[in-house]
Amino acid sequence: MTHTRSSLPLALPHAAALYLALTTALIAPVATAAAPQALSTVSERSGFVKTGRYDEVVALCKAFAQRYPDAVRCEDFGTTPEGRPMKMLIATRSGAFTPQQAQAKQLPVTLIQGGIHSGEIDGKDAGFLALRQILDGEAAKDALDKQVLLFVPVFNIDGHERFGRWNRPNQRGPEEMGWRTTAQNYNLNRDYLKADAPEMQAMLKLVQRWDPLAYVDLHVTDGAKFEHDVSIQVEPVHAGDEALRAAGTAWRDGVIERLSTQGSLPLSYYPSFVESDDPTSGFEDSVPPPRFSHGYFLLRNRLGMLVETHSWKDYPTRVRITRNTIVDLLELIAAHGAQWREQALAADQRAQSLGGQPVALDYKASDKTRTVAFRGYAYTRTPSDVSGALMTRYDETRPQIWNIPLKYDIQPSRVVEAPRGGYLVPAAQAAWVATKLDQHGVSYRRLDHALKQAPVQSFRADKAEFAATSVEGHQRATLSGGWKSEPQDLVAGALFVPIAQPKARLAMAILEPLAPDSLAAWGEFNNAFERKEYMEDYVAEDVAREMLKDPQVKAEFDARLQDPAFAKSPQQRLDFFYRKHSAWDTRYNQYPVLRIESVPR
């Protein structure tokens, strides 16, 4: 049989066992008959019950390139900490197998990755199936004529090889799967902006070389049991460049429409309850911070799509839906990608004029809600005799419509004015910050001369709170404060990061101290907010008595004594005088990156 889109039968949602039997009987013979055994996967040959190990990816990458020499190349783009090659398939009928050739032909590039969380491995098996069918003309026949597809079957490769049953206890199939985090215990889908993991650094180099218009991240949810089987989230839709949001919306809605005609029940938001385990609390739409893939690419003025199949659907169902999604999104890029690419390049031009403009750093849903008719199951909420907690139990034999609230109105939650000139990173911090900027392709230049009383703005934290526990190996910091004019001397070797560049939003996300995934938020500058010098109390007493001879100081001190908390604290009272003394550390709580309103010469 030849199918334009779905070559896998529609799921029977209330008879999972029957569906699995039908899928095994109907799909596997067709799939293996349509291609040599060398191009089928362990998953196909098992009836989509199992998934293969990483050596299968290595073999298939080579086999696809050999079978389709005019359309596929197999390349390494990095090496994992445990020494495994990071494989990528380049697939196109355009003849553009390098970034330079794709650029010359003005082709949109689509990067699809599976296995960033390697227990959620639908994307690997669905991707190989979809690619073979496209190359054999069974689906999306002309899609590869008009774009370049970069397919990374597994991103978290070392985690993939931490193979075992029950690595995903909230998920139905495959029989065994990989692990969520890397061998170094990084969660790669928290690492896009901070880029700690070697795997992420390799991926960002790949992104820098190819500049994909569209980046697709294939996942599987956790959560409650319900009938909806996939969510499709895209940015920019609610955030980022205003004009480019139209392209993001069209891509998202187009995939959702096509999936609906193929028998799926897709959503445009992530179906996680506002209050854990309580369906009545409803859902909240959001814009993710740039630690996540689709929150990151909007800052590059590119399209990012998060695909989340539902963990409680069985593996054949999830592979089918992921396969359909891949075909659908590639067809849409083939049809509209040239136009969307032009819109993305226009967004790059607009980004260069962000200086002096308000820019949102973070977003949040307001309290506005609308009621959605959500397709769930009948459930009960009763106290557990095991945990003692109120537990929700679902009856999958009884579908039920839940009329529940959705917080849909997403608004900027923190907005700052972009500097008119850019940022200055003093020489003491320049080397390591330059490495971070290089990882993301953010432009800068090094100043070879000192600046005397440069007209800069400085951010001084009036409060700095450090997280009590480690997150991704970092002690995150929450700062409050603001930018104020404060001319300063800088020695030669400082970095100037201009705001007039295509990646202006990305530069702000990295360097604005109040941005949710900035270097400061991830604790990279915590040293600046640690007090290192003190004045002995007996010395401070003498200093205070001398300073109180100044009527203005005495008046300020008397006014502060009206605050009961201040009056009762010997330390606060002595610090009042210490902070006014020349011995006070003026760099304490000063964020060691500056803003400037003009371009330094």
N, C-alpha and C positions, 0 to 999 in steps of 0.2 A: 504494500500500500504506500502511496505517496501523499503526504499531507503538507499543506501550506504552512500551518502553524503547529497545532498540537498533534503530535504523532502518538501520544499516550492517552489512553481512555480517561474520561472524566471520573473523578472519585465518586464513590458511593458513600456519603458521609456517615451513614448509620449502619454500615456493614463492612467495617474495616477488614475483617478477615476474608470476606468474600472478595473484596476489591483487591487485596493482596494476591489472592489466588488467580483472579482474572488478569491482573497486571503481569504476573509471572508467566502465565500461559500465553498471553497475547503479545506482549512487548518483546520479550527476549528473543523469540525466533525471528521476528521482523527485523529487529535491530542488528542481530548478528548476520542475517541473510543479506542485509543492505551494505555491509562493509566487511573487509577481511577481519579475521579474528584479532589481528594485531591492533586494530583501531577500536575494538570494543573494550569496555572496562570490566573490572571485576564486578562492579555494581550491576551492569547490564546482564552479565552472564549468570548472576545470582538471582535475577528477577528483582533487582533493586532492594535486596535485603542486606547486602554487605557493601563495604567500600574498600578500595585497595590501599596498599601502603605507598609510601612516597616513591619507591623505585618504579612503580607503575607510571607515575607522572613523568619521570625521567625517560622511560621507554616510550611512552606515548608521544612526548614532545618530539623525539627523534623520528618516530614512525610517521607522524603527521607530516613532517617536513619531507620525508622520503616519498610518501604517497602523493603529496600535492606540491611538487617542487616549484610550480609556477605561482603558488598562492600562500605558502607557509614557510616561515623560518623558525628555528628553535634557537633561543639564546639564553645564556646565563646573565643575570643582572646583579648578582651578589653571591655571597657565601654566608651561611648562618654561623652562629657561634660554635655549633657542633660540627662545622665543616661540610655541610650539605650545600649543593648548588641550588641557587634560586632560579627556577626555570620560568621562561616566558615564551609563549607562542605569538609570533607576528603573523597575522592573517589578512590578506588583501588580494583582490584581483586587479589592483591598480598599478602594480609594479613598484609601489613606493614601500621599500623595506627598510628605509633609514629615516630618521627624523628630517634630514635635509631634503630627501625626496618627497616626503609628505608635505613639508613646508612649500617646496617648489610647486607642487601640484595643488596647493591650497586645500588639502583634504582634511576633514575632521578626523581626529584620532579618538577612539573609544577604548578606555582601559577597564577591563572587568577582572576583578580579583575574587577568588574564593578562599575560604579557610583562613581568614584573619583570626577567627576563633575556630580552631581546628576540630572541635567537637561538632561545630555547625558546618558540615562538610558538603551540603547539597550542591553548592556552586561548582565544586570540582567535577562531580559526576555529570551534573546537568550541563556544564560548560563544554565538556568533551563531546557529549551527545549532540548539543546544539551546533557546535562547530562542524562536526562531521556531516550533519544533515544539511547545513548551509553549503558546505563545500561540494556535496554531492547533488546539490540542486533540489533537495527535498523541502527546503524552507528558505524563506528570505532570499530568493534566487539572486537578486542583483545587489544585495546589501553590501557585499564586500567590494563591489566595483567603485563605490562612492565614499569609502572610508577605510581607515586602517584600524583593525582590531588588535589590541594587545591583551592577551589572555594569560593571567597568572593563576594557575589552577589552585595553588596553595601558597599563601603568604607566610603564615606561621608554620614553617616546615618542621622545626625541631619539636614544636608542640604537637604537630600531626603524628610524629613518630612516638609520642608518649601514648601508645595505643592501648585501648582496653575497653571492656564492657563497663557500663554505668559511669563513664566519664561525663555523660550528660543525663543525669537521673530524671530530669524534667522533659525528656524528649523520647519520641517513639522512633527508634531506628537511626542509623543502621545498627547491626549487631554489635560492632565495635567501632570506636572512633577515636580521634585525637583529643588533645587537651586545650583548654581555653588560652593559656598563657605560654610564653616562649620558654626556652630552656633557662633563661635568665629571670624568669617569672615576670616579664613585662606583659601587660595587656596592650597589644598593638593598637587597639581601637580606643586608647587613651593617650596615644603617643604622637599624633600627627604634628602638633605644634612644638612640643618639647623635644621630640626626636631623640630619645635616649637610646633606643634599641638599634643595634647594627642592622637589623632587618628593615626598620623604618628609614634609616639613613640610606640604605640601598634603594628603597622604593622612591624616596624623594629625589635621588639622583636620576632614576628612571623618568620620573615626572618632569624634572628639569630638562632632560634631553628631548623628550617627546612632546611635552606641553599638551596633554590630552584635553580636548574640549569637554569630554564627559568621563567621569570616574564612577564606577559602579562597584558597590561593596555588598557582597552576598552573605546574609546571615540567617539565623533561625532564632525566633523569640524564646523567652521564657514566659511564665505567666499562667493565667486562668485557662479554663477550657471553654471554647466557644466554636461557632461554625465558620467564622471568617478565617481565611487560610493564608493571607499574605498582606503585608502593608508595604506601600511604596511611598517613600518620603524623598523629596528633592529640595535642594537649595541651590541657587537663590530662588525662593518663592516668597517667603516672608521677610527675607533679609538680603543684604548685599545691594549691588547695583540695581537701581530702580528699573531701568529699561530691560536689563537681562532677566529680570524676574518673569517676564512674559514667556521667554524661551523655557525657563525651568518649569513653569506652570503647564505649558503645552506638552512638554515631554512627560511630566508626571501624569497629567490627565489622559494623555494618549495611551500610555501603558495601562493605566487603570481601566480605560474603556475597552481595550483589546482583551485584557484578562477577563473582564466581565463577560464578554461574548464567548470566551473559552470555558465558561463554567465556574470560574473562581469567584470568590467574594472578597475583593480587595478593599483595603482601607488606605486613606491618605495620611493617617497619623498612627503613631505607635500605640498599640492597645494595652497600655499599662495603667492600672487603676490609680487614681489620685491617692486613695488610701489602700495600702496593700491588702489584698484578699477580700476587698469589699466592693462587689459590683455596683452597689447603689451610689458609690462615690463618683462614678463616671471616669472620664478621661480628660487629659489636658494636652493640647497640641503645644509644640515648642520649636524653637530654633536651637540646635545643639551648639555648645561651645566648640572651638576648633581643635580640641583634643580628639574629636570624632571626625570621621572621614567627610561626611557631607556638611559638617560645620566648618571644615577647613577649606574646601575647594571654593566655596563662595567668596572667600577672601582673596583668592587668585583670579576672580572673575571667570570661573569655570563652573560647569554643572556637576553636582555630586548627587548620586542616588544611593539611598539605603534600601535594600530589599530584605525583608524579614518574613520568611515563611513561618507558619505556626507550628511550634514544637510538638503539639499533640496530634498533628496529622502524621500518618505513617510515612516512611521514607519514600516509597513509590510516589505517593501523592506530592510530597514536597519536591522531589526531583522533577516531576512533570511540571509543576507550577514554576519552578526556577528556570527550567528549560524554556517554557513559554515566555517568561519574562525576558530572558536574554534575547530570544528571537524578536519579540515585540519591540524592545528598546533599540535593537540594531536596525530594524526596519524604519523606525522613526528617525534615527540619526541619518540613515541613508536618504530619507525623503527630505529632511529639513536641516541636516547638519551643516551644509554649506552656509545657509542663512544664519543659523545659530552661531557658527564660527565667526562670521562677520560681526554679529552682535557682541560676541565676547571680546573681539579685538577693539570694537568701539568702546566697550566698558573699560578696557585697558587705558584708552586715551582719556576717558572721563576721570579715571582714578588719578591721573596726574594733576588734576585741578582740584583735589580735595583740600588743599591747604586753606585754613581759615573756615572750613565748613564743619557743621556738626556731623559727627560720625558715631553710630551706635556701636558700642563694644559688647553688649549683651542684650538679651531679649527675655521677655516673660509674658505668659498669658494673663490677661486681665481677668476680672471676676465675671465677665460676660459669658453666658452659656447659651447653648441651644440644645434641644433634646434630639438625640439620635435614636433611631430604632435599630438597636444592635442585636445581631443574631447570636444569642447565647443558648444555654441549656438551663433547664430547671435546676434549682440548687436549694440546699438548706444551709443554715448557719447555726451550728450547735457547739456547745463546749466540748472540748476533747478530753477523754479520760486519760490520754497519754500526756499531753502537754499542759492541759488545763486552759488553753487559749480557745477563743471562739474560732472555729474552723469552718471553711466553706467546702461543701462537697457537691460535685456536679453529677447530674444524671444524663449521660450522653444519649440515652434512648428517648429523651423528651426535649426536643428543640423548643426554644422559648424566645420571644422578642423581649429584650430589655429596653425600656424607654428611659434612658439615663442621660445625664448632662455631659456635654463636651465643652470645655473651655477652649474656644476657637480664636479669640481675639488676641493676637500676638503683637505686643508693642515693645519698643526699645525700653530696657530697664536702666541702662546707663549710657549716657551720651556725653562725649567730650568734643571740644573743638580741635580739629587737626592743626598742628603747628603750621605756620605759613612757610617756614623754611624747612624744618626737619628736626632731627634728633642729633645730639652730640654725645658720644660715648667716650668718656675720658680715657687717656692712655692706659691707666691702671687696669681697666676692664676690657680694653679693646681687643685683645687677642682672642679670648674665649667667646666674646659676643660676636666677633667677626665669623668665627666658626659656625655659630648658630645661624647667622644671616646667610652665610654661604649655603647651608643646608637647604634653605628655602628659596634661594635665588633672589634675595632682597639686595638691591644695589646700595653701595656705600663707597666712600673714598676716604683714604687716610690723609690727615692733615700733616704736612711735613714741617709745620712751623707752629710756634706757640701763639696763643691768643691772650691778649691782655684785656682784662675787664670786658670780656665778651658779653654782649647784651642778651643773656640767656634767662630762661625760666627754670626754676628748681622746684622739685616736689619734696616737701617735707611732711613726713607722716606725723599726724597728731596722735595716731594710735596704730600700733602694729601688734597683731595677734598671731601666734604661731600655733599650728594644728597640734593637737595632743598625740596624734598617731601618724605614722608614716603612710604616705600614699604614693605608690609607684616609686618607692625609694626616696621620696622627697618629704620634707616637712613644709607643707604649704603655708603661705603667709596671707593674712587678710589685712589690708592697709586702709586707712582713711586719711584724707588730707587733700591738698590741692596744689596746683602750679602757681608760683608767684615770681615776679621779676626779681632777679638777684644776680647782678653782674659778677662774673667769676673769671679767674685766670685759669687757663688750661695749658699744659705743657704740650710739646709736639708729640704726635702719635695718636691723637684722638681720631675717632671715626665720625664722619658726617654722613648721616642717613637721610637722604632727601625725601621729602614727602611727595615731590613731583616725580613719581615713578608708577608703573602699572600695578605694582604690588604694594601700594600705599596702605591699603587696609590690612594687609598681612604685616607690614612693618609696625603699624599701630597695635595690632594684636600681640606682637612680641614685646614691644617696648613701653606701651602705656601701663603704668603700674597697677591700675585698677581693672585692666582687662582680665577676664576669668582664667585665661591660660597663658598669661604673660610670663616672662622670665621671673618677674617679681612674685607673681602669684604662686609659681612652682617653687619658691624658696631659694632661687638662685642668688638673690641679693640679701639673704637674711643677715649676713655679717654686718650690713650697714645699719641694721636696726637692733643691734646688740650693744649695750653700753659697756665700754671697756675701761673707762677712767673714772676715778672717784676722788673726793676730797674727804679726808678724815673729819669726823664730827668736831673734834676739838679745834681743828683749823677753821672749819666752817663757822664755828661760834665766833672766833676772832674776826673773820671776814665780815660776818653779819653785823657785828657791833660797829665796825668801821663804816660799812655801807649805810647803816641807819643814820649816820650823821648827815646824809643827803636828804633834805626834806621831801623830795619827790619819791625817793625809794621808800622812806618811812610811810608816806601817805599810801603808796601801793600796798605795802605790807599790812598796814592797818585795815585797808579795805579787804584784803584777802582773809584776814582773821575773822571776818564776818561769816565766813563759810565754816560751819561746825566741823566738818570732816577735815578741812585744812588745819583748823585751830587745834585739833586733837592729835595731829600727826607730826611728831618731831622731825621725821624725815622730809616730809613735804615742806615744812617751814624752813629747814636748812637748805633744801634744794632750791627754794625761791631765790636765795642769795647766790648759790653756786651757779645757777643758770645765767645770772647777770655778770658773773666774774669772767675775766679774760681766760681763766683756766678751763672754762667749760668747753667741751668738745663740740664745735660748731658743725661737724659732719655727722653727729649722732642723729639718726632718723632722717637723714637726707638720702633720697633715692639717687644712686650714682649714675644716672643718665639724665641729660639736660635737654630742654627744648630751645629752639632758636627760631625767631620769626623771619630771618633773612638767611641767604646762602653765604656762608663764610668764605672768605677769599684766602 
